[in-house]
Amino acid sequence: MSKARIDQLRALINRYNHEYYVNNASSVDDAEYDRLMLELCDLEKQFPEFDDVLSPSHRVGGGISESFKKIKHKRQMLSLGNVYNQQEVTDFIDKIQSEYGPVEFCVELKIDGLAMSVEYQEGRFHHAVTRGDGETGEDVSTNVKTIRSIPLEISEKREIEIRGEVFMPKRALESLNQQKVKNNEEPFANPRNAAAGSIRQLDSKIAASRGLDAFWYYWVDAENFGITHHSKALAHLKTMGIKTNPYTKTVSSKEELWDLILKYTELRSTLPYEIDGIVIKVDELSLQKRLGFTSKTPRWAVAYKFPAEEVTTKLLDIFITVGRTGKITPNAKLEPVRIAGTSVAFAQLHNEDFIASKDIRINDIVMVRKAGEIIPEVVMALSERRDGTQVTYRFPTKCPTCGGPLVRDENEAAHYCINVSCPSRITEALAHFTSRNAMNIEGLGIKTIQALYDAKLVDSIDDIYTLTLEDILKVPGFKEKSALNLMNAIQTSKDNSLERLITGLGIRQVGEKAAKTLTMKFKSLDNLRQASVDELKSTDDVGDITASQIKQYFSETHNSELLDHLQTLGLNTLSKLTQIESPYQGKTIVVTGSIEGYTRQEVEAWFEKRGAKAAGSVSKLTSLVIVGENAGSKADKAKELNIPILSGLDWLKEVNS
């Protein structure tokens, strides 16, 4: 009786999951669903011999992995080639139809998420693997199984592999980012990063809490099952309970195709998930096979990529922020508008000259652009839409925080607050020191620092390392556990390698790259403090001005006293950087586009560890450009200058080899 009831409950809950997460309809209310799930969990505890890893009770997560094992794809998992305009779409169609006559194409939305392969064996979910380098991916089965729309059992008993995209819906991303901001954590820049970050969590409970979903767009070797067309394969997957995207249509002419692209482009902003293009595939599977593949992409499919988004909104106000060096930055407060997958309410206006040259006024309707992960910027004011309520902005002459005078050097566009005791300068400097790219003290973001500063507990870097548990518990929102976590994070940061400390000090002109090269050369803080200007100038990334700024910083008495105190408090002041022998030694590399599973900084760090120097722009001095997905003008410039290119997939193969 117990086994029969467990099977019955599992079947019911799986049916209700499919109704709710795939069909967007439910024949049972939440209370009844919860009651059935509770009964199933209780029975599984009473009769552990009937446990099943594919039971719907396991979708809540709970398993913690030490790492993700690698799995080799049975068939290569390639990315698509890109086209960017109507002429390139037409060229793709014409090339195929000129050789093969009238051809039907299947048109689909390109979901902005993480590419995934799922395999079923004997009708049961077997494993889920990321694309990785196209040949080898990571086994993320534990996390993918928590996605409620993915069936854990299907009617087809033969082994099948499906491929698709795991994504984070807009509403889930907004909710997650609100929570991250509340916790003083960096929000995700876009849904792709959010999906990838969630799937790569070692604790499956975290993945289960993120509200992920998935669409499946490809049945590998569908011909072996008697299916002749890609569109029919998708229809057949749907009958098995596998979620496919409803906006899929076949067309036979380039005119019909372009009309559909325009229609889907207009649809983009109304969808509950982000898309970053339209996928065009030859529909007939036998023709796909004849067309074949290049070394990196299929010849029978291409992705039309949307241009960088530009939207209009109202500029409500202009306000000033003060940076750690005293630099004054004007910012636009906007009516919130959605751009490139995120809600944007603010944009930088750079400096006084930028505002004047574009004649940007308060209450203007403005054009705002955000490409990829770049900070939103105001492109232009739409003067023709002015209605008389606009106000010309007058740049301030005094610091909005301390009231001190603002100064603009003759050769600079920026204004500065020169008061070293300005509260904004102090808190921004502290936040810079604790930031992820510097000392990386988790839990010590700008809001917590501001609260500690207001409570007169910190006003200098070294104060961070004298904080007590009692001090932190005085900050609103901290309980004993979170306070202990912060104390541990502060203690752990003492062991950081020297380059993080140098970055955190906030020496003018010294960023992460210069900090690394200084650390590689001088090995210790003592050596760096004693270095002459000429010795500093002979370091990569350090010119005359930077060398002077470094020398000036170390010559100031209060800075010397601060550094002595930090050493007394036990902070590491030695290099922990190691360099690996490699052919990249001495090369200058540029990374552009996105590479699955890695940030740009992580890719650069990999090359820097092998003796390369990472640059931000492509020039004749560039040795190699690493090109990921959605690469832009840097990739074009590399081709124009005949600079060697390494694809993101080829780099991943090198990492995995």
Buried (B, 14 or more C-beta within 10 A) or exposed (E): EEEEBBEEBBEBBBBBBBBBBBEEEBEBEEEEBEEBBEBBBEBBEEEEEBEBEBBBBBBBBEBEBEEBEEBEBEEBBBBBBBBEEBEBBBBBBEEBBEEEEEBBBBBBBBBBBBBBBBBBEEBBBBBBBBBBBBBBBBBBBBBBBBBBBBBBBBEBEEBBBBBBBBBBBBEBBBBBBEEBEEBBBEBBBBBBBBBBBBBBBBBBBBBBBBBBBBBBBBBBBBBEEEBEBBBBBBEBBBEBBBBBBEBBBBBBBBEBBBEBBEEBBEEBEEBEBBBBBBBBBBBBBEBBEEBEBEEBBBBBBBBBBBEEBEBBBBBBEBEBBBBBBBBBBBBBBBEEBBBBBBEBBBBBBBBBEBBEEBEBBBBBBBBBBBBBBEEBBBBBBEEEEEEEEBEEBEBEEEBBBBEBEBBBEEEEEBBBBEBEEBBBBBBBBBBBBBBEEBBBBBBBBBBBBBBBBEEEBBBBBBBBBEBEEEBBEEBEEBEEEBBBBBBEBBEEBBEBBBBBBBBBBBBBBBEBBBBBBBBBBBBBBEBBBEBEBEBBBEBBBBEEEBBBBBBEBBEEEEBEEBBEBBEEEEBBBBBEBEEEEBEBEEBBBBBBBBBBBBBBBEBBBBBBBBBBBBBEEBEEEBBBBBBBBBBEEBBEBBEEEEBEBBBBBBBBBEBBE
